[in-house]
């Protein structure tokens, strides 16, 4: 799908950004970490929604999962973050967490675009055996954010 131009298929910006984030996460199964700068540039170019920014901040390692999860209720469609938590769990081999997150999306938001994908992933999981899951390549868990130069770490003591 193209972003614009003659002969390219149209995709609304919100859907394009969601697809961009999904491919960035799933590319980790291929053994390479996405170019998060390129992902961010695409989100900015297509005027990312607050929930895209929330997911991106966690996926790119800018903030910890706990901070993103705490922000999720404050952002419209912030629960979208839990769908990405499921995708990352799939890439790292934590299949129990992945299934739990996909089921949450299906239960809480049955009409969301992500619910369709989550249903498909849950059906796929039903067909898998422990042996087949063990053969899926895994990526490293997302790293913890590093302290930004010139800024105190969030857990630094202020005296």
HELIX and SHEET records of a PDB file:
HELIX    1   1 UNK A   13  UNK A   26  1                                  14    
HELIX    2   2 UNK A   27  UNK A   30  5                                   4    
HELIX    3   3 UNK A   36  UNK A   45  1                                  10    
HELIX    4   4 UNK A   50  UNK A   59  1                                  10    
HELIX    5   5 UNK A   65  UNK A   72  1                                   8    
HELIX    6   6 UNK A   80  UNK A   92  1                                  13    
HELIX    7   7 UNK A   95  UNK A  108  1                                  14    
HELIX    8   8 UNK A  113  UNK A  126  1                                  14    
HELIX    9   9 UNK A  130  UNK A  134  1                                   5    
END                                                                             
